[in-house]
């Protein structure tokens, strides 16, 4: 772990900010921020800091991560509270279905009869509106050139598609086909079969089914399912091992942090004892000198 402790000018004098950068585990490269009071007390979050300072210091615009004041953040909070107050003042719709009461000069409230159906009333059936939006042809081309990256900003190698998946359409590539199949699996509620029409290869702009990815019709066999299940089990095992390594790294960091805190506490106690001993020795020397005289 790498520790950087600096003065925090936005807090009262004597306060220090410490940034701890993680060196191992899945969270390598990330940092944790802590604050120390002039007396050496450690604070891990902004609520702890606010409870300790109380009303003596305003932390509404204070950013715990950077240690700076952000006036824009305070303005946004005030605007949000103002909008909430306006919305509450407007009130809510009255959805009460109780019978209305006649408001007359009489001091007694009289009920009103509500008529819900009448022989002269004619109810017109509303036309069904088309809520489904049209699909754009070859929209998968917009996914071309996009790649996934890991936490180290390294491009993840794309999957190898089975030989049975063959793309169709102008300028198709395996990367675009993989993105189109993944999008169809997440957005479509029906089965993914590919383009079942044979005429789509002759004129895809006319016969293309926009709800299916740009590939020829394919069939998933039991062998393919078992092979994919084995891959999933292998990936889950690797993920479990990575999580275990990360958990062990976190436990080691916590142990190291507690050890450093204990050493700092012992050092402060030893220094206080030395000061007390020095004061006692000085007082004894003064008394001896007076007696000798």
SULQUIZI-V396910 format. One record per pair of residues at least 6 apart in sequence whose ideal C-beta (glycine too) atoms are under 6 Angstrom apart, sorted by sequence separation. I is the first residue (numbers start at 1). GAP is how many residues later the second one is. D is the distance in whole Angstrom. If there is no record, write none. Layout:
BEGIN
I:GAP:D
I:GAP:D
END
This chain:
BEGIN
22:6:6
36:6:6
43:6:5
149:6:6
150:6:6
8:7:5
62:7:6
63:7:5
200:7:4
22:8:5
34:8:6
35:8:5
61:8:5
101:8:5
102:8:5
147:8:5
148:8:5
184:8:5
199:8:5
200:8:6
7:9:6
8:9:4
50:9:5
61:9:5
21:10:5
34:10:6
61:10:6
102:10:5
167:10:4
197:10:5
5:11:6
6:11:6
19:12:5
20:12:5
61:12:5
99:12:6
100:12:5
5:13:4
61:13:4
161:13:6
19:14:6
60:14:5
195:14:6
4:15:5
99:15:6
18:16:5
3:17:5
158:17:6
195:17:6
17:18:6
46:18:4
194:18:6
1:19:5
2:19:4
16:20:5
158:20:6
194:21:5
196:21:5
1:22:6
194:22:6
194:23:4
14:24:3
193:24:6
194:24:5
184:29:5
33:32:6
144:32:5
181:32:5
143:33:6
168:33:6
180:33:4
180:34:6
169:35:5
140:36:5
143:36:4
177:38:6
140:40:4
172:42:6
169:45:4
168:46:6
167:47:6
167:48:5
168:48:6
17:50:5
165:50:5
166:50:5
165:53:6
164:54:5
10:58:6
8:59:5
10:59:5
140:74:6
135:75:3
26:220:4
25:221:4
25:224:4
24:225:5
END
